Amino acid sequence: MSRIYPVEAYSYASRFNLREVEAWLPPDCGIRSTKTQLVVSLDGDRLAYLFDFGAIVFVNVPDAERERIVETFNKKLPQEPHPPLRESFLIEVRPSAAVEVRFDRVVVPDVDPITLDVIATVIAQSVAIDYYDEDVQAILDRVGAVAGEVAREGRTLGRTRDFVRFVGTAMASQVEIITAISLLDKPDLTWENEAADRLHDKLRNNLEIQERHKALEIKLSTIRETLGTLIEFSQTRRMLFLEGSIVALIVFEILLSLLKLN
């Protein structure tokens, strides 16, 4: 007879300071920590995985208990631009079954800490990529709008200070996203356990982690190139303005000299 473990994953814009967020968890829970994640035992087989790149994965945690923890994080992370992105998945435990990854679930013969670690890690990476993709698309849309202004008007609309602030914000967002994406590497435990490595690869292939990662990098590259072009355009336009101002001053001085001669 099979058993179903519901999995709910949440992704935030903020990176987690694991020492800090440990204090936000229920006081009676058990905690196992590494450099990049916390594994929280709420009671029995109810688990929560917290990753420093800003993701939480709940395994077999009832709705009310999960929502209390999520609400605590929402209150403790006031700088979030919007509510966390959420993704659902299932773990189906079927004794004697072969490991199988489907569209909405993974089938395993049994659950152990390593199996759950692998599943939680890949699901966390999946929801994090979705969150980063939303942010990157928003930046790309804004960059496209500015580039459209330049194409139509020959200049950016608004004040130069606003344009500089926009460029700075977009570049800062890129740095944060690139730093976070670099954390989506294969976990160390897969190098030490062949079964964990196979499960990890099956999950990543099914959730298209690599393809989505590459698509995200292409968008980031497009943003970098467009911002670079816009910066060069702004600098060239400023230089032309300065050169024009100098020429105007020279002409003005010549006219003054001619008036004095007359």
C-alpha positions in Angstrom: 0.0 0.0 0.0 1.4 3.4 -1.0 1.6 6.5 1.2 1.6 10.1 -0.1 3.7 12.9 1.4 2.6 16.4 0.2 5.5 18.8 -0.6 5.0 22.6 -0.5 7.9 24.9 -1.5 8.1 28.6 -1.1 10.7 31.0 -2.6 11.6 34.5 -1.4 13.6 37.3 -2.8 15.6 37.6 0.4 18.6 35.3 1.1 18.3 33.6 4.5 20.7 34.1 7.3 20.4 30.6 8.7 21.5 31.5 12.2 18.9 34.3 12.3 16.0 32.3 10.9 16.6 29.5 13.3 15.1 31.7 16.0 11.9 32.1 13.9 11.1 28.4 14.1 8.9 26.7 16.7 10.9 26.3 20.0 10.2 22.6 20.4 11.5 21.5 16.9 14.7 19.6 16.2 17.2 21.2 13.9 20.0 19.7 11.8 22.2 22.4 10.1 24.8 22.6 7.4 26.4 25.6 5.8 23.6 26.1 3.3 20.5 24.6 4.8 18.5 23.8 8.0 16.6 20.5 8.3 13.8 21.1 10.8 11.9 18.2 12.4 8.6 19.5 13.5 7.3 16.2 14.8 7.7 12.7 13.5 7.8 12.7 9.7 6.8 16.4 9.4 9.8 18.2 8.1 10.8 21.6 6.8 14.0 22.4 4.8 15.3 26.0 4.8 17.9 26.9 2.1 20.1 30.0 2.4 19.2 31.0 -1.2 15.8 31.9 0.1 13.6 28.8 -0.2 11.5 26.7 2.3 10.3 23.2 1.5 7.7 21.5 3.7 7.3 17.8 3.6 4.1 16.2 5.1 3.3 19.4 7.1 -0.4 20.1 7.7 -1.7 23.3 6.2 -2.3 25.2 9.5 1.2 24.5 10.8 2.8 25.4 7.5 0.9 28.6 7.2 1.9 29.7 10.7 5.6 29.3 9.8 5.2 31.0 6.4 3.4 33.9 8.1 6.2 34.3 10.6 8.7 34.5 7.7 6.5 37.0 5.8 6.5 39.3 8.9 10.3 38.9 9.5 11.1 39.7 5.9 9.5 43.1 5.4 11.5 44.0 2.3 9.9 41.4 0.1 8.6 42.9 -3.2 5.6 40.5 -3.3 4.4 37.3 -1.6 6.6 34.2 -1.9 6.2 32.0 -5.0 4.7 28.6 -4.2 5.1 25.2 -5.8 3.5 21.9 -4.9 4.8 18.3 -5.4 4.2 14.8 -4.1 6.3 12.0 -2.7 4.6 8.7 -3.2 6.1 5.9 -1.0 5.4 2.5 -2.6 7.3 -0.4 -1.1 9.4 -2.5 -3.6 8.7 0.1 -6.4 11.5 1.4 -8.6 12.3 5.1 -8.3 10.1 7.0 -10.8 9.7 10.7 -11.5 6.4 11.9 -12.9 4.9 15.2 -13.7 3.6 15.9 -10.2 5.4 13.4 -8.0 8.3 11.2 -7.4 7.7 7.5 -6.5 10.2 5.9 -4.1 10.3 2.5 -2.3 10.9 4.2 1.0 12.0 7.5 2.6 15.2 8.1 4.4 17.1 11.4 5.2 19.2 11.3 2.1 16.2 10.7 -0.3 14.3 13.5 1.4 17.3 15.8 1.3 17.7 15.3 -2.5 14.0 15.8 -3.2 13.8 18.9 -1.0 16.9 20.4 -2.6 15.7 20.0 -6.2 12.2 21.3 -5.4 13.7 24.3 -3.7 15.9 25.0 -6.8 12.8 24.7 -9.0 10.7 27.2 -7.1 13.7 29.5 -6.7 14.3 29.5 -10.5 10.7 30.4 -11.1 11.0 33.3 -8.7 14.2 34.5 -10.3 12.7 34.2 -13.7 9.8 36.4 -12.7 12.2 39.1 -11.4 14.4 38.8 -14.5 11.4 39.1 -16.8 10.3 42.3 -14.9 13.8 43.8 -15.3 13.8 42.8 -19.0 10.4 44.4 -19.6 11.7 47.7 -18.0 14.9 47.6 -20.0 12.9 47.0 -23.1 10.6 50.0 -22.3 13.6 52.3 -21.9 15.2 51.0 -25.1 11.9 51.6 -26.9 11.9 55.2 -25.6 15.4 55.7 -27.0 14.3 54.2 -30.4 11.3 56.5 -30.6 12.6 59.7 -29.1 16.3 59.5 -29.6 16.7 59.9 -25.8 15.4 58.5 -22.5 12.4 60.3 -21.2 12.6 61.8 -17.7 15.5 63.1 -15.7 19.0 61.8 -16.1 19.1 61.0 -12.4 16.0 58.7 -12.8 17.8 56.9 -15.7 21.0 56.4 -13.6 18.9 55.1 -10.7 17.1 52.7 -13.0 20.4 51.4 -14.4 21.8 51.0 -10.9 18.7 49.1 -9.6 18.7 46.8 -12.6 22.5 46.0 -12.2 22.1 45.4 -8.4 19.2 43.0 -9.1 21.3 41.2 -11.6 24.2 40.7 -9.1 21.8 39.3 -6.5 20.2 36.9 -8.9 23.5 35.7 -10.4 24.8 35.2 -6.8 21.7 33.2 -5.9 21.7 31.1 -9.1 25.3 30.1 -8.4 24.0 28.3 -5.3 21.8 26.0 -7.4 24.6 23.5 -7.9 24.5 19.7 -7.2 24.6 19.1 -3.5 27.6 17.4 -1.9 25.7 14.3 -0.8 25.1 13.3 -4.4 28.8 12.9 -4.9 28.9 10.3 -2.0 25.8 8.3 -2.8 25.1 6.7 -6.2 21.4 6.2 -5.5 21.0 9.9 -4.4 22.9 11.0 -7.5 20.5 9.1 -9.8 17.5 10.4 -8.0 18.9 13.9 -8.2 19.5 13.7 -12.0 16.0 12.2 -12.6 14.3 15.0 -10.7 16.4 17.8 -12.3 15.7 16.4 -15.8 12.0 16.0 -15.1 11.7 19.6 -13.7 14.0 20.9 -16.5 16.2 22.7 -14.1 19.2 22.9 -16.5 17.1 24.2 -19.4 15.3 26.8 -17.2 18.7 27.8 -15.8 20.1 28.4 -19.3 17.0 30.4 -20.3 17.5 32.6 -17.3 21.2 33.1 -18.1 20.2 34.2 -21.7 17.8 36.8 -20.3 20.5 38.0 -17.9 22.9 38.3 -20.8 20.4 40.2 -22.8 19.8 42.6 -19.9 23.6 43.2 -19.5 24.1 43.9 -23.2 21.1 46.3 -23.4 22.2 48.1 -20.3 25.7 48.5 -21.6 24.4 49.9 -24.9 22.1 52.3 -23.0 24.9 53.5 -20.8 27.2 54.1 -23.8 24.3 56.0 -25.5 23.8 58.1 -22.4 27.6 58.9 -22.2 27.8 59.7 -25.9 24.7 62.0 -25.7 26.2 63.7 -22.6 29.5 64.2 -24.5 27.7 65.7 -27.5 25.8 68.0 -25.1 29.1 69.1 -23.5 30.8 69.6 -26.9 27.8 71.6 -28.1 27.9 73.7 -25.0 31.6 74.4 -25.5 31.1 75.4 -29.2 28.2 77.7 -28.2 30.4 79.4 -25.6 33.2 79.9 -28.2 30.7 81.3 -30.7 29.3 83.6 -28.0 32.8 84.9 -27.1 33.6 85.5 -30.8 30.3 87.5 -31.1 31.1 89.5 -28.0 34.6 90.3 -29.4 33.1 91.4 -32.8 30.6 93.7 -31.0 33.4 95.3 -29.0 35.4 95.9 -32.2 32.4 97.6 -33.7 
